[in-house]
Amino acid sequence: MSDCILWPADHIKPNGFGWTMHQGKVVYAHRLVMGFPDGPVGHTCHDEAAKRGECAGGSTCLHRRCVNREHLKTMTHAENLLASPHT
């Protein structure tokens, strides 16, 4: 897997996700990169790291800032919750 591409630190919400303005609204950067799909966008980089015990998730998780399209996957809400033991 290629490296994460992290959204700039000056545009991070308190929950750890990157944000930007799009058409006058604040939007999550990872959703913008994926073209605003109907369902959640999961970070496979986090899922894999969490399974290896390398990331506990939460607002300080750097994977939440990742906007590498190769690391993002549209999924259902249930799939997103089950993809990683830690969110």
PyRosetta script that sets phi, psi and omega in degrees:
from pyrosetta import init, pose_from_sequence

init()
pose = pose_from_sequence("MSDCILWPADHIKPNGFGWTMHQGKVVYAHRLVMGFPDGPVGHTCHDEAAKRGECAGGSTCLHRRCVNREHLKTMTHAENLLASPHT")
pose.set_psi(1, 141.9)
pose.set_omega(1, 177.9)
pose.set_phi(2, -73.7)
pose.set_psi(2, 170.4)
pose.set_omega(2, -177.9)
pose.set_phi(3, -72.0)
pose.set_psi(3, 155.7)
pose.set_omega(3, 173.9)
pose.set_phi(4, -66.2)
pose.set_psi(4, 148.7)
pose.set_omega(4, 171.1)
pose.set_phi(5, -112.2)
pose.set_psi(5, 110.3)
pose.set_omega(5, -173.5)
pose.set_phi(6, -90.7)
pose.set_psi(6, 133.4)
pose.set_omega(6, 175.9)
pose.set_phi(7, -65.3)
pose.set_psi(7, 144.9)
pose.set_omega(7, -177.0)
pose.set_phi(8, -56.2)
pose.set_psi(8, 139.1)
pose.set_omega(8, -175.1)
pose.set_phi(9, -61.1)
pose.set_psi(9, -24.9)
pose.set_omega(9, -179.1)
pose.set_phi(10, -79.2)
pose.set_psi(10, 0.2)
pose.set_omega(10, 177.0)
pose.set_phi(11, -128.4)
pose.set_psi(11, 53.8)
pose.set_omega(11, 179.1)
pose.set_phi(12, -119.8)
pose.set_psi(12, 129.2)
pose.set_omega(12, 176.6)
pose.set_phi(13, -75.7)
pose.set_psi(13, 162.6)
pose.set_omega(13, 179.2)
pose.set_phi(14, -56.1)
pose.set_psi(14, -24.8)
pose.set_omega(14, 179.2)
pose.set_phi(15, -81.0)
pose.set_psi(15, -1.8)
pose.set_omega(15, 175.7)
pose.set_phi(16, 97.2)
pose.set_psi(16, -8.0)
pose.set_omega(16, -178.5)
pose.set_phi(17, -87.6)
pose.set_psi(17, 143.5)
pose.set_omega(17, 176.3)
pose.set_phi(18, -70.7)
pose.set_psi(18, 150.5)
pose.set_omega(18, 179.0)
pose.set_phi(19, -139.9)
pose.set_psi(19, 162.6)
pose.set_omega(19, 174.8)
pose.set_phi(20, -156.6)
pose.set_psi(20, 171.6)
pose.set_omega(20, 175.0)
pose.set_phi(21, -95.1)
pose.set_psi(21, 136.3)
pose.set_omega(21, 177.3)
pose.set_phi(22, -143.0)
pose.set_psi(22, 116.7)
pose.set_omega(22, -179.4)
pose.set_phi(23, 52.8)
pose.set_psi(23, 43.7)
pose.set_omega(23, 175.8)
pose.set_phi(24, 79.2)
pose.set_psi(24, 7.4)
pose.set_omega(24, -179.6)
pose.set_phi(25, -124.6)
pose.set_psi(25, 148.9)
pose.set_omega(25, 173.0)
pose.set_phi(26, -78.3)
pose.set_psi(26, 127.4)
pose.set_omega(26, -180.0)
pose.set_phi(27, -132.4)
pose.set_psi(27, 154.1)
pose.set_omega(27, 174.9)
pose.set_phi(28, -72.0)
pose.set_psi(28, 135.3)
pose.set_omega(28, -176.8)
pose.set_phi(29, -61.9)
pose.set_psi(29, -40.7)
pose.set_omega(29, -178.2)
pose.set_phi(30, -67.1)
pose.set_psi(30, -29.8)
pose.set_omega(30, 176.7)
pose.set_phi(31, -74.1)
pose.set_psi(31, -37.5)
pose.set_omega(31, 176.8)
pose.set_phi(32, -61.2)
pose.set_psi(32, -46.1)
pose.set_omega(32, -179.5)
pose.set_phi(33, -58.3)
pose.set_psi(33, -34.0)
pose.set_omega(33, -177.8)
pose.set_phi(34, -90.4)
pose.set_psi(34, 3.1)
pose.set_omega(34, 176.6)
pose.set_phi(35, 80.8)
pose.set_psi(35, 26.1)
pose.set_omega(35, 177.9)
pose.set_phi(36, 55.3)
pose.set_psi(36, 62.4)
pose.set_omega(36, 178.3)
pose.set_phi(37, -66.5)
pose.set_psi(37, 163.0)
pose.set_omega(37, -179.8)
pose.set_phi(38, -65.9)
pose.set_psi(38, -36.7)
pose.set_omega(38, -176.6)
pose.set_phi(39, -98.7)
pose.set_psi(39, -179.6)
pose.set_omega(39, 177.6)
pose.set_phi(40, -63.2)
pose.set_psi(40, 155.8)
pose.set_omega(40, 174.4)
pose.set_phi(41, -112.7)
pose.set_psi(41, 118.3)
pose.set_omega(41, 179.3)
pose.set_phi(42, -93.7)
pose.set_psi(42, 155.1)
pose.set_omega(42, 177.6)
pose.set_phi(43, -104.2)
pose.set_psi(43, 102.1)
pose.set_omega(43, -178.6)
pose.set_phi(44, -66.0)
pose.set_psi(44, -26.3)
pose.set_omega(44, 177.1)
pose.set_phi(45, -62.5)
pose.set_psi(45, -39.6)
pose.set_omega(45, 177.2)
pose.set_phi(46, -69.5)
pose.set_psi(46, -45.2)
pose.set_omega(46, -177.9)
pose.set_phi(47, -55.9)
pose.set_psi(47, -45.9)
pose.set_omega(47, -179.3)
pose.set_phi(48, -67.6)
pose.set_psi(48, -41.5)
pose.set_omega(48, 179.6)
pose.set_phi(49, -66.3)
pose.set_psi(49, -39.5)
pose.set_omega(49, 179.5)
pose.set_phi(50, -65.3)
pose.set_psi(50, -39.6)
pose.set_omega(50, 179.2)
pose.set_phi(51, -64.3)
pose.set_psi(51, -30.1)
pose.set_omega(51, 177.5)
pose.set_phi(52, -84.8)
pose.set_psi(52, -2.5)
pose.set_omega(52, -178.8)
pose.set_phi(53, 78.7)
pose.set_psi(53, 19.0)
pose.set_omega(53, -176.4)
pose.set_phi(54, -96.1)
pose.set_psi(54, -8.1)
pose.set_omega(54, -178.6)
pose.set_phi(55, -148.5)
pose.set_psi(55, 126.6)
pose.set_omega(55, 180.0)
pose.set_phi(56, -91.2)
pose.set_psi(56, -4.7)
pose.set_omega(56, 179.7)
pose.set_phi(57, 80.2)
pose.set_psi(57, -160.0)
pose.set_omega(57, -179.3)
pose.set_phi(58, 84.9)
pose.set_psi(58, -177.8)
pose.set_omega(58, -172.4)
pose.set_phi(59, -65.2)
pose.set_psi(59, -19.0)
pose.set_omega(59, 178.9)
pose.set_phi(60, -93.2)
pose.set_psi(60, 0.0)
pose.set_omega(60, 179.6)
pose.set_phi(61, -65.7)
pose.set_psi(61, 117.9)
pose.set_omega(61, -179.6)
pose.set_phi(62, -67.5)
pose.set_psi(62, -21.1)
pose.set_omega(62, 178.9)
pose.set_phi(63, -63.3)
pose.set_psi(63, -26.7)
pose.set_omega(63, 178.0)
pose.set_phi(64, -63.8)
pose.set_psi(64, -23.9)
pose.set_omega(64, 179.0)
pose.set_phi(65, -86.8)
pose.set_psi(65, -7.3)
pose.set_omega(65, -174.6)
pose.set_phi(66, -69.7)
pose.set_psi(66, 131.2)
pose.set_omega(66, 176.2)
pose.set_phi(67, -123.9)
pose.set_psi(67, 20.6)
pose.set_omega(67, 175.3)
pose.set_phi(68, -72.7)
pose.set_psi(68, 114.6)
pose.set_omega(68, -176.2)
pose.set_phi(69, -56.0)
pose.set_psi(69, -29.1)
pose.set_omega(69, 178.0)
pose.set_phi(70, -68.2)
pose.set_psi(70, -18.0)
pose.set_omega(70, -177.8)
pose.set_phi(71, -99.9)
pose.set_psi(71, -3.0)
pose.set_omega(71, -175.4)
pose.set_phi(72, -107.2)
pose.set_psi(72, 143.3)
pose.set_omega(72, -177.9)
pose.set_phi(73, -145.4)
pose.set_psi(73, 128.3)
pose.set_omega(73, 173.8)
pose.set_phi(74, -74.9)
pose.set_psi(74, 133.7)
pose.set_omega(74, -178.3)
pose.set_phi(75, -152.6)
pose.set_psi(75, 171.9)
pose.set_omega(75, 175.4)
pose.set_phi(76, -75.6)
pose.set_psi(76, 166.6)
pose.set_omega(76, 178.3)
pose.set_phi(77, -61.2)
pose.set_psi(77, -43.0)
pose.set_omega(77, 179.5)
pose.set_phi(78, -62.8)
pose.set_psi(78, -43.3)
pose.set_omega(78, 178.6)
pose.set_phi(79, -61.4)
pose.set_psi(79, -40.6)
pose.set_omega(79, -179.3)
pose.set_phi(80, -64.2)
pose.set_psi(80, -41.3)
pose.set_omega(80, 179.0)
pose.set_phi(81, -67.4)
pose.set_psi(81, -36.2)
pose.set_omega(81, -177.3)
pose.set_phi(82, -83.8)
pose.set_psi(82, -15.2)
pose.set_omega(82, -174.6)
pose.set_phi(83, -65.9)
pose.set_psi(83, -27.3)
pose.set_omega(83, -176.9)
pose.set_phi(84, -139.1)
pose.set_psi(84, 139.5)
pose.set_omega(84, 177.1)
pose.set_phi(85, -70.0)
pose.set_psi(85, -16.7)
pose.set_omega(85, -179.8)
pose.set_phi(86, -129.2)
pose.set_psi(86, 134.5)
pose.set_omega(86, 179.0)
pose.set_phi(87, -125.9)
pose.dump_pdb("model.pdb")
